[in-house]
Amino acid sequence: MKSSTSATSELKLPPPGRALSLTPAERSALRARAHALHPVVMAGQGGLTDAVLLELERALRAHELIKFKVAEGDRAAREAMLAAVCARLSAAPVQQIGRILVLYRPK
């Protein structure tokens, strides 16, 4: 019997890297581009799981600039989550407004 493989099983998380840094001008331009975007990934009660990281990786590969919605947590917890995601996926934090986080990683 042949097992079917899906795109999910083929995609692997990259090794942990370093968060990218942006100049103020780059950050401003990316905030303007992100204004019209809708969140493509949402972290629920489970927080930052491997499945959420995998979806973020997939979205960053496809779009390079994404919005990410966090369901729970206070401001400090969201800031820590943003830093952890950026470090794990080698992305740059662009903006945080309430529960919406904006990430950027060039293709």
ZIFENDA-V773016 format. One line per field, one symbol per residue. ss: DSSP state (@ for helix, = for strand, . for the rest). Layout:
ss->???
This chain:
ss->......@@@@.............@@@@@@@@@@@....=====......@@@@@@@@@@@@@@.======....@@@@@@@@@@@@@@@..======..=====...
